[in-house]
Amino acid sequence: MTTSQPGRRDRRPGERGDLLDPLCPTRQLLDRIGTKWTSMTVKVLAEEAPDELRFAELRRRIPGISQKMLSVTLQSLVRDGLVTRRVEPTVPPAVHYRLTELGLSLEGPLAVLRIWAETHMPEINRSNRLADESPDD
């Protein structure tokens, strides 16, 4: 249940948003946390919790992610308070990342979504094949 009204900007702190309201910041948050790279990054960091991982190790553990995309993903997670970043003043600097308590609380819902996707991928693939094979109307 949401407590806001579409277009309303005068929400009180702690009041839930309305996902269907185009002005609701929840939409932007879901855009950020709903990416495959965010899901994979949170998963890898959760596997190490409460320990930290260095940038290079994170990149090794997330197949297919570019240095730029990992950097952008981590910046977003740090900005949202889901990940902490620690820099050692070495040459070159050693940068370490760790999930915050808030970030750890995100792992459960993301894990459920990953499990759903892995479980239902054969059905989705079958549906896509049928759609590709059917004549256009």
N, C-alpha and C positions, 0 to 999 in steps of 0.2 A: 504494500500500500504506500502510495506517495502522498505527501502532505502539501505539495506546492501546486500552484495553478499555472498553466501555460502562460509564458510571457512575463511572469512575476519575477522581479529582480530583488525584492526586499525580503529575501529569506533570512531567517534567524540563524546564527551559528549552530551547527549540529542538526539543522533541519534537513530531511532528505530532499533530494532533488527530484526532478521529473524527467526521465529519460526521453520522453516524447516531446518535450519542450526544446525547440531548436537552440534556445539560449542557455540551456542547462549545461554547466561545466562537466557533468557526468559523461556527456557524449565525448568530450575531448579526452577524458581520463580513460574511457573504454577504448578509444582509438589507440591510445598509448599502450595500455596493458593487454590489448587483444591481439598483438602481433605475434607471429611465430618466433621472432627473435627475442621478444620479451619473455615469452613462455619458456624458451630454451635456456635463456640466461638465468631466470629465476630458478629453474629446475637444477641447473649445474651449481649455482650458489647454495641452494637449499641442501644439496647432497654434501656440501662441505661445512655447513653450519655446525657450530658457531665459528669455524675457522674462516680465514680469508683466502682469496685466490688472486694471483697477479693477472694482469691484462693478458699477457701472452698465454698463460695456462687456460684462461677462459676461452680464448680464441681457438686453442688446440682442441678443446672439448666440445666446441660447437661447430660441427662440420658445415662448410658452405658459407659461413658468415665472413664478410669482409672486415678489414680493420676499421674502416669508416663506419660501417653499420654497427659494429660492436661498440664503437666509441659513442655514436649517437644514442644507441639503446641505453648504455650505462649512464650517459649524461641525463637522460630523461628519468631513469630510475633513481638516480641520486637527487635530482631536483624534486621529485615527488616524495622523497623521504623513504623510499623502499630499499635503498642500498646506501651504504656509507663508503666513502673513498678515502684512503689514507696514502699519502705520498711520502716515501723515504727520500731525504735529500742526498741522494747518491748521483753519480754520473754514469750512465743516464739514470734519471729518477726511477725508482721502483714504485709502481702504483698497485695498491691492493684494494680489493672490493669484498664487501660482506653484506649479507642481507640484514636489515634492521628487523625488529619485532614486527613492524607493519609489513615488511616484505615477506617475512616468514608466514604471516597470516594469509598472504596471497597465494602461496604455493599450493595449499589444499584445493581451492577452487580451480586453479589452473590445471592441477593434476587430474581432477575430475573431467575437465574438458579434453585434456590429452587422451585420457583413457576412452572417453566417448568416441573421439575421432579415430583412434586405433581400432576400436571394436567395430565401428560402423563403416570403415573405409571400404570393405568389399561391397557393401550395399550401395554406397555412393558411387563407386567405380562402375558397378553394374548399371545403375541408373544413367550415368553419364554415357556409357557405351550405347545403351538403348536410345538415348536422346540423339546421339551422333549418327546412329544408323537409321533412324526414322526419317521419312521424307518430310520436308518442310511443308507446313500448311499454308 
